[in-house]
Amino acid sequence: MACKSAIQCVPQATREEELNVDVLIVGGSVGGIVAALELKKYGYSPKIVHTGPLGGHRVLVDPSQEIQAIVARANELDVEAGFFDGSYVYTNGVRYKVKYKHLILATGGADVPITFPGSTKVPQKTAEEVLQDPPNGLNVVVWGSSEWGLKTAIALRRRGNNVVVMDNSAYLRDVKYYEEVKSRLDFPIITSARLTGYKSGALKYRVKTVRGKEEEGEMKVDLIVSAVRMVNPYVPMKMGYRVFYSFELNSLVPRRSVYGELLSVDESGRAVGGGNVYAVGHLYGAVKDGHVVDQGRLLAMYIASKDGLEDAGRVKDALDKFLVRLAVEANWLYNLGNRLEKGTDGTGRYVEPNVIDVPHWASYWPQLDELEDVVICPCDGTTLRKVLDEVKRLNSVKELKVKITHEETDLLRHLKVPKVSFGNSVCAESVCIPYAVIILGAALAQRPSYFIYGKPQMLYEIS
């Protein structure tokens, strides 16, 4: 098996066996490790199967003492490098048909490349890739002003690289962390930036000024490092769970309860619980880094209570305390959790937002004439042009001129859109599909899930 990341993963096996575990934990994130340690106290024998560094991306740059201590305790657990595809575990050349009582998805987020006109010509790596073997003496652009982006930039600057942080967000994505480290930052941070091309070692970009105008710029760049993190929806999609766009996370996420239990969606569109699959982590479980440990402990308590090993009242008290902390420290994630569990306005149904822009990629208000050559599948280099040609065919038009304006709302509402498919590979399903549907949603003012599951037929009817 060759699985360095979601983008570089080819499950392989020479024989098949069976594997029986009471709790299978997929992913070596801190939340998964904490949940496993807590479950052992109840008498479970959890097994962790993971790719990438144990402890996740947090261990790559200045991990806290708490994180280091948690990862060090992983030697108390049954941990194995491997990959889970929703049915089988691949490890050491063996494909195991796995049976479990509970399944915890602790895969967290994954760094993904950014795409913009000409992005295939520029040397690019993800933060997770570059931090495992940092370069020195290069001109580096780190894309992303989140805590992860700033940490990546600081680490690369320490290695003697010339660093610039860029982001298309008008504001820093993590002001709190920036305030903690700003005295140590000796590199520029450019916000409201849009990358427009790369040629002969020079990166071209535009920056929106406070007056709403754009100024053009150019800089010599040896390497772009993407600190953009997306939820990896591979396993839920393979298991039949529906995923929906969340503007808070800029990702596709499955619906889940506040405990982390994944919810299936019935024919009426309402979420249904009572399953045995759970999510934990700062993106997958929709909490911030500082809340992951508490969430891992809470999830273990909840699983134990379902099996009669923990008092339900104690679990409810622990949940209430956790939600209070989340509401105070990350109210936007608290609200997202409520919508994922209870539906929009408590209806039970989740109303997926339209994508009015592409939050992580280098485009504010994308126009189709600029996007046709944009790569929407980093796995094989597929461009947006291919999908747009299919949109033209479905709608019997020679040209697409889509603008997000009130006058054309009805036209966009009735635009027929195709289902996207990039083959049956880990990279295609974990990266290309989320990439494509978010970018297409932005370009065509559609809901991303329409490109995965199809658009309601009634929207096709024009009176």
C-alpha positions as CSV (number, residue, x, y, z in Angstrom):
1,M,0.0,0.0,0.0
2,A,1.3,3.4,-1.0
3,C,-0.6,6.1,1.0
4,K,1.4,9.2,1.9
5,S,-1.7,11.4,1.8
6,A,-5.2,11.6,0.4
7,I,-3.7,12.8,-2.9
8,Q,-1.1,10.1,-3.0
9,C,-2.8,6.8,-2.1
10,V,-3.1,3.6,-4.0
11,P,-4.4,0.7,-1.8
12,Q,-2.8,-2.5,-2.7
13,A,-3.0,-6.1,-1.3
14,T,-1.8,-9.6,-2.2
15,R,-4.3,-11.5,0.0
16,E,-7.5,-11.0,2.0
17,E,-8.2,-11.7,5.6
18,E,-10.8,-10.8,8.3
19,L,-10.4,-8.3,11.1
20,N,-12.8,-8.0,14.1
21,V,-12.5,-5.1,16.5
22,D,-14.9,-3.5,18.9
23,V,-13.9,0.1,17.9
24,L,-12.0,1.0,14.7
25,I,-10.5,4.5,14.6
26,V,-9.6,5.8,11.2
27,G,-7.0,8.5,11.3
28,G,-4.2,9.3,13.7
29,S,-5.4,12.7,14.8
30,V,-5.2,13.9,18.4
31,G,-9.0,13.6,18.7
32,G,-8.8,9.9,17.7
33,I,-6.0,9.2,20.1
34,V,-7.8,10.8,23.0
35,A,-11.0,8.9,22.2
36,A,-9.0,5.6,22.1
37,L,-7.3,6.3,25.4
38,E,-10.6,7.1,27.0
39,L,-12.4,4.0,25.5
40,K,-9.7,1.8,26.9
41,K,-10.8,2.9,30.4
42,Y,-14.2,1.4,29.7
43,G,-12.7,-1.9,28.6
44,Y,-12.7,-1.4,24.9
45,S,-9.8,-2.5,22.7
46,P,-9.7,0.2,20.0
47,K,-7.6,-0.1,16.9
48,I,-6.2,3.0,15.1
49,V,-5.4,2.8,11.4
50,H,-3.8,5.9,10.0
51,T,-1.8,7.5,7.2
52,G,0.6,10.4,7.6
53,P,2.2,11.5,10.9
54,L,0.6,10.2,14.1
55,G,-1.0,13.2,15.8
56,G,-1.9,14.8,12.5
57,H,-0.6,18.1,11.2
58,R,-0.2,19.6,14.7
59,V,2.9,17.6,15.4
60,L,4.8,19.2,12.4
61,V,5.1,22.7,13.9
62,D,5.7,23.5,17.5
63,P,3.3,21.1,19.1
64,S,2.2,22.0,22.6
65,Q,3.3,19.9,25.6
66,E,-0.3,18.6,25.9
67,I,-0.2,17.4,22.2
68,Q,3.2,15.8,22.6
69,A,2.1,14.0,25.8
70,I,-1.1,12.7,24.0
71,V,0.8,11.4,21.0
72,A,3.5,9.8,23.2
73,R,0.7,7.8,24.9
74,A,-0.3,6.3,21.5
75,N,2.2,3.5,22.3
76,E,-0.3,2.2,24.8
77,L,-2.7,1.6,21.9
78,D,-3.0,-0.8,19.0
79,V,-1.8,1.6,16.2
80,E,-1.0,0.5,12.6
81,A,-0.2,2.4,9.4
82,G,-3.0,1.6,7.0
83,F,-5.9,2.9,4.9
84,F,-9.7,2.3,5.3
85,D,-11.9,2.6,2.2
86,G,-15.3,2.2,3.9
87,S,-15.2,-1.6,3.8
88,Y,-11.7,-2.8,3.9
89,V,-8.5,-1.9,5.9
90,Y,-5.3,-2.1,3.8
91,T,-2.1,-2.6,5.7
92,N,1.2,-4.5,5.1
93,G,0.0,-5.9,1.8
94,V,-3.2,-7.4,3.3
95,R,-6.8,-6.4,2.7
96,Y,-8.9,-7.0,5.8
97,K,-12.6,-7.3,5.6
98,V,-13.2,-5.4,8.8
99,K,-16.1,-5.9,11.3
100,Y,-16.6,-3.4,14.1
101,K,-19.2,-2.3,16.6
102,H,-18.2,1.3,16.4
103,L,-16.3,3.3,13.8
104,I,-14.7,6.7,14.6
105,L,-13.5,8.9,11.8
106,A,-10.5,10.9,13.0
107,T,-9.1,11.9,9.6
108,G,-9.5,15.6,10.2
109,G,-8.7,17.9,7.4
110,A,-6.2,17.6,4.6
111,D,-4.0,20.2,3.0
112,V,-4.9,20.6,-0.7
113,P,-3.2,22.5,-3.5
114,I,-4.6,25.8,-4.6
115,T,-5.7,26.4,-8.1
116,F,-5.7,29.5,-10.2
117,P,-5.0,30.4,-13.9
118,G,-1.6,29.0,-14.7
119,S,-1.3,27.1,-11.4
120,T,0.0,24.0,-13.1
121,K,3.2,25.9,-14.1
122,V,4.3,26.9,-10.6
123,P,6.1,24.6,-8.2
124,Q,3.6,23.9,-5.4
125,K,3.5,21.8,-2.3
126,T,1.1,21.5,0.6
127,A,2.2,22.7,4.1
128,E,2.0,19.1,5.3
129,E,4.4,18.0,2.5
130,V,6.9,20.8,2.8
131,L,7.1,20.7,6.6
132,Q,8.3,17.1,6.7
133,D,11.3,18.1,4.6
134,P,11.6,22.0,4.7
135,P,13.7,23.7,2.1
136,N,16.0,26.7,2.7
137,G,17.0,29.7,0.7
138,L,13.9,29.9,-1.5
139,N,11.4,32.6,-2.3
140,V,8.2,31.1,-0.8
141,V,4.6,32.2,-0.9
142,V,2.4,30.6,1.8
143,W,-1.2,30.7,0.8
144,G,-3.5,31.0,3.9
145,S,-3.6,33.4,6.9
146,S,-5.1,30.9,9.3
147,E,-3.2,29.8,12.4
148,W,-1.9,26.9,10.3
149,G,-0.8,29.2,7.5
150,L,1.1,31.5,9.9
151,K,2.7,28.6,11.7
152,T,3.9,27.2,8.4
153,A,5.2,30.6,7.3
154,I,7.1,31.0,10.6
155,A,8.7,27.6,10.3
156,L,9.8,28.2,6.7
157,R,11.2,31.6,7.6
158,R,13.3,30.0,10.4
159,R,14.9,27.8,7.8
160,G,16.2,30.8,5.9
161,N,13.5,31.2,3.3
162,N,12.2,34.5,2.1
163,V,8.5,34.2,2.9
164,V,5.3,36.1,2.0
165,V,1.9,35.1,3.3
166,M,-1.0,35.7,0.9
167,D,-4.8,35.2,1.2
168,N,-7.8,36.2,-0.8
169,S,-9.7,36.9,2.5
170,A,-10.1,40.6,3.2
171,Y,-9.1,39.9,6.8
172,L,-6.7,37.6,8.6
173,R,-8.4,34.3,9.1
174,D,-7.1,33.9,12.6
175,V,-6.7,37.3,14.3
176,K,-6.3,35.8,17.7
177,Y,-3.3,33.7,16.8
178,Y,-1.8,36.6,14.8
179,E,-1.9,38.8,17.9
180,E,0.0,36.2,19.8
181,V,2.8,36.0,17.3
182,K,2.9,39.3,15.4
183,S,6.0,40.4,17.3
184,R,7.9,37.5,15.7
185,L,6.7,38.0,12.2
186,D,9.4,39.5,9.9
187,F,7.6,38.8,6.6
188,P,4.8,40.6,4.8
189,I,1.1,39.4,4.8
190,I,-0.9,40.4,1.8
191,T,-4.7,40.0,2.1
192,S,-7.5,40.6,-0.5
193,A,-5.1,39.0,-3.0
194,R,-6.1,37.2,-6.2
195,L,-3.5,35.1,-8.1
196,T,-3.7,35.7,-11.9
197,G,-0.8,33.7,-13.3
198,Y,2.8,32.5,-13.2
199,K,5.4,32.9,-15.9
200,S,9.2,32.6,-15.9
201,G,9.5,32.4,-12.2
202,A,7.2,35.4,-11.5
203,L,3.9,35.1,-9.7
204,K,1.3,37.7,-10.9
205,Y,-1.5,38.8,-8.6
206,R,-4.0,41.6,-7.9
207,V,-4.8,43.2,-4.6
208,K,-8.2,44.8,-3.8
209,T,-7.7,48.2,-2.1
210,V,-9.9,49.7,0.5
211,R,-11.6,51.8,-2.2
212,G,-12.6,48.7,-4.1
213,K,-10.1,49.0,-6.9
214,E,-7.5,46.4,-7.8
215,E,-3.8,46.9,-8.0
216,E,-1.5,44.6,-9.9
217,G,1.7,43.1,-8.5
218,E,4.4,40.6,-9.4
219,M,7.0,38.8,-7.4
220,K,9.7,36.2,-7.9
221,V,8.5,32.8,-6.4
222,D,10.3,29.5,-6.3
223,L,7.6,27.7,-4.4
224,I,3.9,28.1,-3.4
225,V,3.0,26.4,-0.2
226,S,-0.7,25.8,0.4
227,A,-1.9,25.9,4.0
228,V,-5.5,25.4,2.8
229,R,-7.2,22.6,4.7
230,M,-10.4,20.9,3.6
231,V,-12.5,18.2,5.2
232,N,-11.8,14.9,3.5
233,P,-15.2,13.4,2.8
234,Y,-13.9,10.2,1.2
235,V,-15.1,7.6,3.8
236,P,-18.6,9.1,4.5
237,M,-19.2,9.3,0.8
238,K,-18.1,5.7,0.2
239,M,-20.3,4.6,3.1
240,G,-23.4,6.3,1.6
241,Y,-23.6,9.4,3.8
242,R,-24.5,12.6,2.1
243,V,-22.1,15.5,2.3
244,F,-23.1,19.2,2.1
245,Y,-21.3,22.5,1.7
246,S,-20.5,24.5,4.8
247,F,-19.4,28.0,4.3
248,E,-17.9,28.1,7.8
249,L,-15.5,25.3,7.0
250,N,-15.3,26.0,3.2
251,S,-15.7,22.2,2.8
252,L,-18.2,19.4,2.2
253,V,-19.2,17.8,5.5
254,P,-21.6,15.0,6.5
255,R,-24.4,15.9,8.9
256,R,-23.7,14.8,12.5
257,S,-25.1,15.2,16.0
258,V,-23.4,17.4,18.7
259,Y,-21.8,14.2,20.0
260,G,-20.2,13.5,16.7
261,E,-22.5,10.7,15.5
262,L,-22.9,10.8,11.7
263,L,-26.5,11.2,10.6
264,S,-28.0,9.6,7.5
265,V,-30.6,11.5,5.5
266,D,-34.0,9.9,4.8
267,E,-36.1,10.3,1.6
268,S,-37.7,13.5,3.0
269,G,-34.3,15.1,3.6
270,R,-34.4,14.8,7.4
271,A,-31.4,13.6,9.3
272,V,-31.7,10.3,11.1
273,G,-29.5,9.2,14.0
274,G,-28.9,6.0,15.9
275,G,-25.9,4.8,13.9
276,N,-22.5,3.6,14.9
277,V,-20.2,5.9,12.9
278,Y,-18.8,9.1,14.5
279,A,-16.5,12.0,13.6
280,V,-14.0,13.7,15.8
281,G,-11.5,16.5,15.1
282,H,-11.0,20.2,14.4
283,L,-12.6,20.1,10.9
284,Y,-14.3,16.7,10.7
285,G,-15.9,17.2,14.0
286,A,-16.2,21.0,13.4
287,V,-14.3,22.3,16.4
288,K,-11.2,24.3,16.9
289,D,-7.8,22.9,17.8
290,G,-8.2,23.8,21.5
291,H,-11.5,21.8,21.7
292,V,-10.4,18.6,20.2
293,V,-9.2,16.9,23.4
294,D,-12.5,17.7,25.2
295,Q,-14.5,16.4,22.2
296,G,-12.5,13.2,22.0
297,R,-13.3,12.5,25.7
298,L,-16.9,13.4,25.3
299,L,-17.3,11.0,22.3
300,A,-15.8,8.2,24.3
301,M,-18.3,8.8,27.1
302,Y,-21.2,8.9,24.6
303,I,-20.2,5.6,23.0
304,A,-19.8,3.9,26.4
305,S,-23.2,5.2,27.4
306,K,-24.8,3.6,24.3
307,D,-23.4,0.3,25.4
308,G,-24.5,0.7,29.0
309,L,-21.0,1.4,30.4
310,E,-21.5,5.0,31.4
311,D,-24.3,7.0,33.0
312,A,-26.3,8.9,30.4
313,G,-26.8,11.8,32.9
314,R,-23.1,12.2,33.3
315,V,-22.7,12.3,29.5
316,K,-25.4,14.9,29.1
317,D,-23.7,17.1,31.8
318,A,-20.4,16.8,30.0
319,L,-22.0,17.7,26.7
320,D,-23.6,20.8,28.2
321,K,-20.3,22.0,29.6
322,F,-18.6,21.3,26.2
323,L,-21.3,23.2,24.3
324,V,-21.1,26.2,26.7
325,R,-17.3,26.4,26.0
326,L,-17.9,26.1,22.3
327,A,-20.6,28.8,22.3
328,V,-18.3,31.2,24.1
329,E,-15.0,30.5,22.3
330,A,-16.2,29.6,18.8
331,N,-19.9,30.6,18.4
332,W,-19.8,30.1,14.6
333,L,-18.9,26.4,15.1
334,Y,-21.5,26.0,17.8
335,N,-24.2,27.3,15.4
336,L,-22.9,25.1,12.6
337,G,-23.1,22.1,14.9
338,N,-26.8,22.9,15.7
339,R,-27.6,23.2,12.0
340,L,-25.9,19.9,11.1
341,E,-27.9,18.1,13.8
342,K,-31.2,19.9,14.0
343,G,-31.4,21.3,10.5
344,T,-31.8,24.9,9.5
345,D,-34.0,26.7,11.9
346,G,-34.7,23.4,13.7
347,T,-36.6,22.0,10.7
348,G,-34.6,18.7,10.5
349,R,-33.5,19.6,7.0
350,Y,-30.2,21.3,6.2
351,V,-30.4,24.1,3.7
352,E,-27.1,24.0,1.8
353,P,-25.9,27.6,1.1
354,N,-25.1,28.7,-2.4
355,V,-21.4,29.5,-2.9
356,I,-21.1,33.2,-3.8
357,D,-17.4,33.1,-4.0
358,V,-14.5,30.5,-3.6
359,P,-13.2,31.2,-0.1
360,H,-10.0,29.3,-0.3
361,W,-9.0,29.6,-3.9
362,A,-7.6,32.6,-5.7
363,S,-10.8,34.1,-7.0
364,Y,-13.3,36.6,-5.5
365,W,-16.1,36.8,-8.0
366,P,-15.1,34.2,-10.6
367,Q,-16.0,34.9,-14.3
368,L,-16.1,32.0,-16.7
369,D,-13.7,33.5,-19.2
370,E,-11.1,33.5,-16.5
371,L,-11.8,30.1,-15.1
372,E,-11.9,27.8,-18.1
373,D,-8.3,26.8,-17.8
374,V,-8.4,26.5,-14.0
375,V,-7.6,23.0,-12.8
376,I,-10.4,21.5,-10.8
377,C,-8.8,18.1,-10.4
378,P,-5.2,18.2,-9.1
379,C,-5.1,14.4,-9.4
380,D,-5.1,14.3,-13.2
381,G,-5.0,18.0,-14.3
382,T,-8.7,18.1,-15.5
383,T,-9.7,21.7,-16.2
384,L,-13.0,23.5,-15.7
385,R,-13.4,23.7,-19.5
386,K,-14.3,20.0,-19.7
387,V,-17.2,20.4,-17.2
388,L,-18.4,23.7,-18.7
389,D,-18.6,22.0,-22.1
390,E,-21.0,19.5,-20.6
391,V,-23.1,22.3,-19.0
392,K,-23.4,23.9,-22.4
393,R,-24.5,20.6,-24.0
394,L,-27.1,20.0,-21.3
395,N,-28.5,23.5,-21.7
396,S,-28.2,23.6,-25.5
397,V,-26.2,26.9,-25.5
398,K,-23.1,27.8,-27.4
399,E,-21.8,30.2,-24.8
400,L,-22.0,30.6,-21.0
401,K,-22.1,34.1,-19.7
402,V,-23.0,33.8,-16.1
403,K,-23.0,36.8,-13.7
404,I,-24.3,36.7,-10.2
405,T,-27.0,39.4,-10.5
406,H,-30.6,39.7,-9.3
407,E,-31.9,39.9,-12.9
408,E,-30.4,36.5,-13.8
409,T,-31.4,34.6,-10.7
410,D,-34.2,32.7,-12.4
411,L,-31.9,31.7,-15.2
412,L,-29.3,30.3,-12.8
413,R,-32.0,28.6,-10.8
414,H,-33.1,26.6,-13.8
415,L,-29.6,25.9,-15.2
416,K,-29.2,22.2,-15.8
417,V,-25.9,20.9,-14.2
418,P,-24.1,17.6,-14.7
419,K,-23.0,15.2,-12.0
420,V,-19.2,15.2,-11.7
421,S,-17.1,12.0,-11.9
422,F,-13.3,11.7,-12.0
423,G,-13.0,7.9,-11.8
424,N,-12.8,5.6,-8.8
425,S,-9.6,6.6,-7.0
426,V,-8.9,7.9,-3.5
427,C,-7.5,11.1,-4.9
428,A,-10.4,11.7,-7.2
429,E,-13.1,11.1,-4.6
430,S,-11.3,12.9,-1.7
431,V,-9.9,15.9,-3.5
432,C,-11.3,16.3,-7.0
433,I,-15.0,16.0,-6.2
434,P,-14.9,18.5,-3.3
435,Y,-12.7,20.8,-5.5
436,A,-14.9,20.6,-8.5
437,V,-18.3,21.1,-6.9
438,I,-17.1,24.1,-4.8
439,I,-15.6,25.8,-7.8
440,L,-18.5,25.0,-10.0
441,G,-20.9,26.2,-7.3
442,A,-19.1,29.5,-7.3
443,A,-18.9,29.9,-11.0
444,L,-22.5,28.9,-11.8
445,A,-24.2,30.1,-8.6
446,Q,-25.4,26.6,-7.7
447,R,-25.4,24.5,-4.5
448,P,-22.3,22.1,-4.5
449,S,-24.3,19.0,-3.7
450,Y,-26.3,19.4,-7.0
451,F,-23.1,18.3,-8.9
452,I,-22.8,15.2,-6.7
453,Y,-26.4,14.0,-6.3
454,G,-28.3,15.8,-9.0
455,K,-30.6,18.8,-9.0
456,P,-34.3,18.6,-8.1
457,Q,-36.2,18.0,-11.3
458,M,-38.7,20.7,-10.5
459,L,-36.0,23.4,-10.9
460,Y,-35.7,22.4,-14.6
461,E,-39.3,23.5,-15.4
462,I,-39.6,27.0,-16.7
463,S,-43.1,28.4,-17.2
